[in-house]
Amino acid sequence: MTEQEDRVAREREEIAARVASFKATQQKFAREREEYYATTLGNAWSGFTRPSVWE
């Protein structure tokens, strides 16, 4: 390989690593949002009592 090809290959590897890191971070944020939503909604519903129509 020439020096230019080596440089291009290193740049591609760096870009791939950055993309993988970004994707992992976005997945972490998505999991945290889903967990927060489930917890918040669960807490909201736990305090809710549905009035009975038949009583």
PDB file of N, CA, C and O in Angstrom:
ATOM      1  N   MET A   1       0.834  -1.187   0.000  1.00  0.00           N
ATOM      2  CA  MET A   1       0.000   0.000   0.000  1.00  0.00           C
ATOM      3  C   MET A   1       0.876   1.248   0.000  1.00  0.00           C
ATOM      4  O   MET A   1       1.983   1.265   0.539  1.00  0.00           O
ATOM      5  N   THR A   2       0.357   2.249  -0.602  1.00  0.00           N
ATOM      6  CA  THR A   2       1.077   3.513  -0.599  1.00  0.00           C
ATOM      7  C   THR A   2       0.733   4.260   0.683  1.00  0.00           C
ATOM      8  O   THR A   2      -0.169   3.876   1.426  1.00  0.00           O
ATOM      9  N   GLU A   3       1.460   5.316   0.917  1.00  0.00           N
ATOM     10  CA  GLU A   3       1.212   6.128   2.115  1.00  0.00           C
ATOM     11  C   GLU A   3      -0.190   6.729   2.090  1.00  0.00           C
ATOM     12  O   GLU A   3      -0.856   6.808   3.122  1.00  0.00           O
ATOM     13  N   GLN A   4      -0.630   7.148   0.920  1.00  0.00           N
ATOM     14  CA  GLN A   4      -1.965   7.739   0.801  1.00  0.00           C
ATOM     15  C   GLN A   4      -3.041   6.685   1.083  1.00  0.00           C
ATOM     16  O   GLN A   4      -4.027   6.985   1.756  1.00  0.00           O
ATOM     17  N   GLU A   5      -2.873   5.481   0.589  1.00  0.00           N
ATOM     18  CA  GLU A   5      -3.837   4.413   0.848  1.00  0.00           C
ATOM     19  C   GLU A   5      -3.891   4.073   2.330  1.00  0.00           C
ATOM     20  O   GLU A   5      -4.964   3.809   2.873  1.00  0.00           O
ATOM     21  N   ASP A   6      -2.715   4.079   2.993  1.00  0.00           N
ATOM     22  CA  ASP A   6      -2.676   3.836   4.433  1.00  0.00           C
ATOM     23  C   ASP A   6      -3.456   4.906   5.192  1.00  0.00           C
ATOM     24  O   ASP A   6      -4.229   4.608   6.102  1.00  0.00           O
ATOM     25  N   ARG A   7      -3.234   6.146   4.799  1.00  0.00           N
ATOM     26  CA  ARG A   7      -3.921   7.261   5.462  1.00  0.00           C
ATOM     27  C   ARG A   7      -5.428   7.144   5.284  1.00  0.00           C
ATOM     28  O   ARG A   7      -6.185   7.334   6.236  1.00  0.00           O
ATOM     29  N   VAL A   8      -5.865   6.831   4.068  1.00  0.00           N
ATOM     30  CA  VAL A   8      -7.293   6.684   3.784  1.00  0.00           C
ATOM     31  C   VAL A   8      -7.872   5.530   4.596  1.00  0.00           C
ATOM     32  O   VAL A   8      -8.979   5.637   5.123  1.00  0.00           O
ATOM     33  N   ALA A   9      -7.138   4.440   4.697  1.00  0.00           N
ATOM     34  CA  ALA A   9      -7.605   3.285   5.467  1.00  0.00           C
ATOM     35  C   ALA A   9      -7.732   3.645   6.940  1.00  0.00           C
ATOM     36  O   ALA A   9      -8.703   3.252   7.585  1.00  0.00           O
ATOM     37  N   ARG A  10      -6.768   4.385   7.485  1.00  0.00           N
ATOM     38  CA  ARG A  10      -6.840   4.806   8.891  1.00  0.00           C
ATOM     39  C   ARG A  10      -8.025   5.739   9.115  1.00  0.00           C
ATOM     40  O   ARG A  10      -8.727   5.626  10.120  1.00  0.00           O
ATOM     41  N   GLU A  11      -8.245   6.654   8.184  1.00  0.00           N
ATOM     42  CA  GLU A  11      -9.379   7.577   8.311  1.00  0.00           C
ATOM     43  C   GLU A  11     -10.701   6.815   8.284  1.00  0.00           C
ATOM     44  O   GLU A  11     -11.614   7.125   9.049  1.00  0.00           O
ATOM     45  N   ARG A  12     -10.805   5.821   7.407  1.00  0.00           N
ATOM     46  CA  ARG A  12     -12.030   5.016   7.339  1.00  0.00           C
ATOM     47  C   ARG A  12     -12.256   4.262   8.648  1.00  0.00           C
ATOM     48  O   ARG A  12     -13.385   4.166   9.129  1.00  0.00           O
ATOM     49  N   GLU A  13     -11.177   3.728   9.221  1.00  0.00           N
ATOM     50  CA  GLU A  13     -11.288   3.017  10.499  1.00  0.00           C
ATOM     51  C   GLU A  13     -11.739   3.962  11.604  1.00  0.00           C
ATOM     52  O   GLU A  13     -12.563   3.597  12.443  1.00  0.00           O
ATOM     53  N   GLU A  14     -11.197   5.179  11.603  1.00  0.00           N
ATOM     54  CA  GLU A  14     -11.576   6.162  12.610  1.00  0.00           C
ATOM     55  C   GLU A  14     -13.054   6.540  12.461  1.00  0.00           C
ATOM     56  O   GLU A  14     -13.779   6.647  13.450  1.00  0.00           O
ATOM     57  N   ILE A  15     -13.480   6.736  11.235  1.00  0.00           N
ATOM     58  CA  ILE A  15     -14.887   7.084  10.985  1.00  0.00           C
ATOM     59  C   ILE A  15     -15.795   5.939  11.432  1.00  0.00           C
ATOM     60  O   ILE A  15     -16.822   6.174  12.070  1.00  0.00           O
ATOM     61  N   ALA A  16     -15.425   4.716  11.103  1.00  0.00           N
ATOM     62  CA  ALA A  16     -16.225   3.558  11.511  1.00  0.00           C
ATOM     63  C   ALA A  16     -16.306   3.471  13.031  1.00  0.00           C
ATOM     64  O   ALA A  16     -17.363   3.152  13.576  1.00  0.00           O
ATOM     65  N   ALA A  17     -15.212   3.746  13.716  1.00  0.00           N
ATOM     66  CA  ALA A  17     -15.205   3.710  15.184  1.00  0.00           C
ATOM     67  C   ALA A  17     -16.097   4.809  15.751  1.00  0.00           C
ATOM     68  O   ALA A  17     -16.828   4.581  16.715  1.00  0.00           O
ATOM     69  N   ARG A  18     -16.041   5.986  15.163  1.00  0.00           N
ATOM     70  CA  ARG A  18     -16.889   7.094  15.640  1.00  0.00           C
ATOM     71  C   ARG A  18     -18.369   6.792  15.407  1.00  0.00           C
ATOM     72  O   ARG A  18     -19.207   7.072  16.265  1.00  0.00           O
ATOM     73  N   VAL A  19     -18.683   6.226  14.254  1.00  0.00           N
ATOM     74  CA  VAL A  19     -20.074   5.872  13.957  1.00  0.00           C
ATOM     75  C   VAL A  19     -20.568   4.820  14.945  1.00  0.00           C
ATOM     76  O   VAL A  19     -21.690   4.915  15.442  1.00  0.00           O
ATOM     77  N   ALA A  20     -19.740   3.819  15.232  1.00  0.00           N
ATOM     78  CA  ALA A  20     -20.124   2.773  16.180  1.00  0.00           C
ATOM     79  C   ALA A  20     -20.339   3.360  17.571  1.00  0.00           C
ATOM     80  O   ALA A  20     -21.283   2.986  18.267  1.00  0.00           O
ATOM     81  N   SER A  21     -19.475   4.268  17.970  1.00  0.00           N
ATOM     82  CA  SER A  21     -19.613   4.914  19.274  1.00  0.00           C
ATOM     83  C   SER A  21     -20.896   5.742  19.336  1.00  0.00           C
ATOM     84  O   SER A  21     -21.620   5.698  20.330  1.00  0.00           O
ATOM     85  N   PHE A  22     -21.170   6.486  18.283  1.00  0.00           N
ATOM     86  CA  PHE A  22     -22.384   7.299  18.229  1.00  0.00           C
ATOM     87  C   PHE A  22     -23.627   6.417  18.302  1.00  0.00           C
ATOM     88  O   PHE A  22     -24.572   6.726  19.028  1.00  0.00           O
ATOM     89  N   LYS A  23     -23.621   5.326  17.553  1.00  0.00           N
ATOM     90  CA  LYS A  23     -24.759   4.415  17.550  1.00  0.00           C
ATOM     91  C   LYS A  23     -24.975   3.827  18.941  1.00  0.00           C
ATOM     92  O   LYS A  23     -26.114   3.732  19.398  1.00  0.00           O
ATOM     93  N   ALA A  24     -23.906   3.434  19.616  1.00  0.00           N
ATOM     94  CA  ALA A  24     -24.018   2.876  20.960  1.00  0.00           C
ATOM     95  C   ALA A  24     -24.588   3.914  21.928  1.00  0.00           C
ATOM     96  O   ALA A  24     -25.406   3.584  22.787  1.00  0.00           O
ATOM     97  N   THR A  25     -24.158   5.155  21.788  1.00  0.00           N
ATOM     98  CA  THR A  25     -24.664   6.220  22.651  1.00  0.00           C
ATOM     99  C   THR A  25     -26.150   6.455  22.406  1.00  0.00           C
ATOM    100  O   THR A  25     -26.919   6.630  23.351  1.00  0.00           O
ATOM    101  N   GLN A  26     -26.551   6.459  21.150  1.00  0.00           N
ATOM    102  CA  GLN A  26     -27.963   6.665  20.826  1.00  0.00           C
ATOM    103  C   GLN A  26     -28.816   5.518  21.364  1.00  0.00           C
ATOM    104  O   GLN A  26     -29.924   5.752  21.846  1.00  0.00           O
ATOM    105  N   GLN A  27     -28.321   4.288  21.289  1.00  0.00           N
ATOM    106  CA  GLN A  27     -29.056   3.147  21.824  1.00  0.00           C
ATOM    107  C   GLN A  27     -29.178   3.246  23.342  1.00  0.00           C
ATOM    108  O   GLN A  27     -30.216   2.905  23.908  1.00  0.00           O
ATOM    109  N   LYS A  28     -28.125   3.710  23.994  1.00  0.00           N
ATOM    110  CA  LYS A  28     -28.161   3.902  25.448  1.00  0.00           C
ATOM    111  C   LYS A  28     -29.224   4.937  25.810  1.00  0.00           C
ATOM    112  O   LYS A  28     -30.009   4.726  26.734  1.00  0.00           O
ATOM    113  N   PHE A  29     -29.249   6.054  25.084  1.00  0.00           N
ATOM    114  CA  PHE A  29     -30.249   7.091  25.338  1.00  0.00           C
ATOM    115  C   PHE A  29     -31.663   6.554  25.119  1.00  0.00           C
ATOM    116  O   PHE A  29     -32.568   6.870  25.891  1.00  0.00           O
ATOM    117  N   ALA A  30     -31.859   5.758  24.090  1.00  0.00           N
ATOM    118  CA  ALA A  30     -33.181   5.188  23.811  1.00  0.00           C
ATOM    119  C   ALA A  30     -33.612   4.275  24.954  1.00  0.00           C
ATOM    120  O   ALA A  30     -34.761   4.334  25.392  1.00  0.00           O
ATOM    121  N   ARG A  31     -32.696   3.427  25.444  1.00  0.00           N
ATOM    122  CA  ARG A  31     -33.024   2.549  26.574  1.00  0.00           C
ATOM    123  C   ARG A  31     -33.385   3.365  27.808  1.00  0.00           C
ATOM    124  O   ARG A  31     -34.340   3.040  28.513  1.00  0.00           O
ATOM    125  N   GLU A  32     -32.615   4.433  28.071  1.00  0.00           N
ATOM    126  CA  GLU A  32     -32.892   5.276  29.235  1.00  0.00           C
ATOM    127  C   GLU A  32     -34.239   5.976  29.110  1.00  0.00           C
ATOM    128  O   GLU A  32     -34.971   6.088  30.094  1.00  0.00           O
ATOM    129  N   ARG A  33     -34.574   6.448  27.906  1.00  0.00           N
ATOM    130  CA  ARG A  33     -35.882   7.097  27.695  1.00  0.00           C
ATOM    131  C   ARG A  33     -37.013   6.112  27.928  1.00  0.00           C
ATOM    132  O   ARG A  33     -38.000   6.437  28.589  1.00  0.00           O
ATOM    133  N   GLU A  34     -36.871   4.896  27.383  1.00  0.00           N
ATOM    134  CA  GLU A  34     -37.912   3.887  27.559  1.00  0.00           C
ATOM    135  C   GLU A  34     -38.075   3.514  29.025  1.00  0.00           C
ATOM    136  O   GLU A  34     -39.197   3.344  29.503  1.00  0.00           O
ATOM    137  N   GLU A  35     -36.967   3.387  29.738  1.00  0.00           N
ATOM    138  CA  GLU A  35     -37.026   3.060  31.166  1.00  0.00           C
ATOM    139  C   GLU A  35     -37.697   4.187  31.950  1.00  0.00           C
ATOM    140  O   GLU A  35     -38.525   3.932  32.824  1.00  0.00           O
ATOM    141  N   TYR A  36     -37.343   5.418  31.639  1.00  0.00           N
ATOM    142  CA  TYR A  36     -37.944   6.576  32.308  1.00  0.00           C
ATOM    143  C   TYR A  36     -39.449   6.619  32.032  1.00  0.00           C
ATOM    144  O   TYR A  36     -40.248   6.830  32.944  1.00  0.00           O
ATOM    145  N   TYR A  37     -39.819   6.422  30.791  1.00  0.00           N
ATOM    146  CA  TYR A  37     -41.234   6.437  30.421  1.00  0.00           C
ATOM    147  C   TYR A  37     -42.002   5.360  31.175  1.00  0.00           C
ATOM    148  O   TYR A  37     -43.061   5.626  31.744  1.00  0.00           O
ATOM    149  N   ALA A  38     -41.463   4.138  31.178  1.00  0.00           N
ATOM    150  CA  ALA A  38     -42.146   3.030  31.846  1.00  0.00           C
ATOM    151  C   ALA A  38     -42.276   3.305  33.343  1.00  0.00           C
ATOM    152  O   ALA A  38     -43.325   3.042  33.931  1.00  0.00           O
ATOM    153  N   THR A  39     -41.235   3.824  33.954  1.00  0.00           N
ATOM    154  CA  THR A  39     -41.269   4.118  35.386  1.00  0.00           C
ATOM    155  C   THR A  39     -42.270   5.228  35.681  1.00  0.00           C
ATOM    156  O   THR A  39     -43.083   5.111  36.598  1.00  0.00           O
ATOM    157  N   THR A  40     -42.210   6.293  34.909  1.00  0.00           N
ATOM    158  CA  THR A  40     -43.090   7.435  35.138  1.00  0.00           C
ATOM    159  C   THR A  40     -44.549   7.044  34.921  1.00  0.00           C
ATOM    160  O   THR A  40     -45.413   7.382  35.730  1.00  0.00           O
ATOM    161  N   LEU A  41     -44.817   6.339  33.839  1.00  0.00           N
ATOM    162  CA  LEU A  41     -46.186   5.922  33.564  1.00  0.00           C
ATOM    163  C   LEU A  41     -46.665   4.925  34.617  1.00  0.00           C
ATOM    164  O   LEU A  41     -47.818   4.976  35.045  1.00  0.00           O
ATOM    165  N   GLY A  42     -45.793   4.033  35.026  1.00  0.00           N
ATOM    166  CA  GLY A  42     -46.152   3.075  36.069  1.00  0.00           C
ATOM    167  C   GLY A  42     -46.506   3.769  37.366  1.00  0.00           C
ATOM    168  O   GLY A  42     -47.473   3.396  38.030  1.00  0.00           O
ATOM    169  N   ASN A  43     -45.730   4.777  37.733  1.00  0.00           N
ATOM    170  CA  ASN A  43     -46.030   5.526  38.957  1.00  0.00           C
ATOM    171  C   ASN A  43     -47.343   6.286  38.827  1.00  0.00           C
ATOM    172  O   ASN A  43     -48.107   6.370  39.788  1.00  0.00           O
ATOM    173  N   ALA A  44     -47.608   6.832  37.664  1.00  0.00           N
ATOM    174  CA  ALA A  44     -48.849   7.573  37.464  1.00  0.00           C
ATOM    175  C   ALA A  44     -50.052   6.641  37.570  1.00  0.00           C
ATOM    176  O   ALA A  44     -51.049   6.990  38.202  1.00  0.00           O
ATOM    177  N   TRP A  45     -49.969   5.465  36.960  1.00  0.00           N
ATOM    178  CA  TRP A  45     -51.083   4.532  36.990  1.00  0.00           C
ATOM    179  C   TRP A  45     -51.264   3.895  38.367  1.00  0.00           C
ATOM    180  O   TRP A  45     -52.380   3.515  38.723  1.00  0.00           O
ATOM    181  N   SER A  46     -50.198   3.772  39.139  1.00  0.00           N
ATOM    182  CA  SER A  46     -50.321   3.128  40.446  1.00  0.00           C
ATOM    183  C   SER A  46     -51.166   3.967  41.398  1.00  0.00           C
ATOM    184  O   SER A  46     -51.760   3.421  42.328  1.00  0.00           O
ATOM    185  N   GLY A  47     -51.233   5.264  41.192  1.00  0.00           N
ATOM    186  CA  GLY A  47     -52.032   6.129  42.049  1.00  0.00           C
ATOM    187  C   GLY A  47     -53.435   6.346  41.523  1.00  0.00           C
ATOM    188  O   GLY A  47     -54.220   7.064  42.143  1.00  0.00           O
ATOM    189  N   PHE A  48     -53.760   5.758  40.424  1.00  0.00           N
ATOM    190  CA  PHE A  48     -55.058   5.955  39.778  1.00  0.00           C
ATOM    191  C   PHE A  48     -56.003   4.816  40.137  1.00  0.00           C
ATOM    192  O   PHE A  48     -55.657   3.643  39.994  1.00  0.00           O
ATOM    193  N   THR A  49     -57.171   5.161  40.592  1.00  0.00           N
ATOM    194  CA  THR A  49     -58.186   4.135  40.855  1.00  0.00           C
ATOM    195  C   THR A  49     -59.370   4.433  39.943  1.00  0.00           C
ATOM    196  O   THR A  49     -59.889   5.549  39.909  1.00  0.00           O
ATOM    197  N   ARG A  50     -59.770   3.433  39.224  1.00  0.00           N
ATOM    198  CA  ARG A  50     -60.870   3.576  38.289  1.00  0.00           C
ATOM    199  C   ARG A  50     -62.192   3.457  39.065  1.00  0.00           C
ATOM    200  O   ARG A  50     -62.382   2.479  39.788  1.00  0.00           O
ATOM    201  N   PRO A  51     -63.086   4.405  38.934  1.00  0.00           N
ATOM    202  CA  PRO A  51     -64.377   4.303  39.631  1.00  0.00           C
ATOM    203  C   PRO A  51     -65.199   3.153  39.025  1.00  0.00           C
ATOM    204  O   PRO A  51     -65.238   2.958  37.810  1.00  0.00           O
ATOM    205  N   SER A  52     -65.830   2.430  39.893  1.00  0.00           N
ATOM    206  CA  SER A  52     -66.634   1.315  39.437  1.00  0.00           C
ATOM    207  C   SER A  52     -68.028   1.811  39.051  1.00  0.00           C
ATOM    208  O   SER A  52     -68.678   2.520  39.819  1.00  0.00           O
ATOM    209  N   VAL A  53     -68.466   1.440  37.885  1.00  0.00           N
ATOM    210  CA  VAL A  53     -69.772   1.849  37.386  1.00  0.00           C
ATOM    211  C   VAL A  53     -70.876   1.071  38.082  1.00  0.00           C
ATOM    212  O   VAL A  53     -71.982   1.582  38.256  1.00  0.00           O
ATOM    213  N   TRP A  54     -70.584  -0.161  38.482  1.00  0.00           N
ATOM    214  CA  TRP A  54     -71.604  -1.061  39.007  1.00  0.00           C
ATOM    215  C   TRP A  54     -71.804  -0.935  40.508  1.00  0.00           C
ATOM    216  O   TRP A  54     -72.708  -1.571  41.051  1.00  0.00           O
ATOM    217  N   GLU A  55     -71.019  -0.160  41.181  1.00  0.00           N
ATOM    218  CA  GLU A  55     -71.192  -0.065  42.639  1.00  0.00           C
ATOM    219  C   GLU A  55     -72.019   1.088  43.035  1.00  0.00           C
ATOM    220  O   GLU A  55     -72.254   1.301  44.225  1.00  0.00           O
TER     221      GLU A  55
END
